[in-house]
Amino acid sequence: MFGLGMPELLVVLVIVVIIFGASRLPQLGEGLGKAIKGFKKGISESNEANKDSSKPENKS
């Protein structure tokens, strides 16, 4: 994952805890989860719209 090993990830986690504090970590995680969910929803809606617009219309 981006060339990061376990020691690097632990250092990043410690820095995040120091900066934001342990009490804010659940809020940060929730916000990040909502952002990822919204991003995935937008991507899937965009893909569906592209599929619908690429279908040829039957003009009889």
C-alpha positions in Angstrom: 0.0 0.0 0.0 1.9 3.0 -1.3 5.2 1.4 -0.2 4.3 1.8 3.4 5.1 -1.0 5.8 3.8 -1.7 9.3 6.4 0.6 11.1 5.6 3.5 8.8 1.8 3.1 9.4 2.4 3.0 13.2 4.3 6.2 13.0 1.6 7.9 11.0 -1.0 6.6 13.5 0.9 8.0 16.4 1.3 11.4 14.7 -2.5 11.5 14.0 -3.3 10.6 17.6 -0.9 13.4 18.8 -2.4 16.0 16.5 -6.1 15.2 16.8 -6.3 13.5 20.2 -7.7 10.1 20.9 -11.2 11.5 21.6 -11.6 12.9 18.0 -10.5 9.7 16.2 -14.0 8.2 16.0 -15.3 11.4 14.5 -12.5 11.5 12.0 -13.1 7.9 11.0 -16.9 8.5 10.6 -16.2 11.5 8.4 -13.8 9.6 6.3 -16.2 6.7 5.9 -19.0 9.0 4.8 -16.7 10.7 2.3 -15.7 7.4 0.8 -19.3 6.2 0.7 -20.3 9.4 -1.1 -17.5 9.1 -3.5 -18.4 5.5 -4.4 -22.0 6.5 -4.8 -21.1 9.3 -7.2 -18.9 7.1 -9.2 -21.6 4.4 -9.6 -24.2 7.0 -10.5 -21.8 8.4 -13.1 -21.2 5.0 -14.5 -24.9 4.3 -14.7 -25.6 7.6 -16.5 -22.8 6.8 -19.0 -24.2 3.4 -19.7 -27.7 4.8 -20.3 -26.4 7.5 -22.6 -24.3 5.1 -24.6 -27.2 2.9 -25.5 -28.5 3.5 -29.1 -32.1 4.8 -29.3 -34.6 2.8 -31.3 -36.3 5.2 -33.7 -39.0 3.3 -35.5 
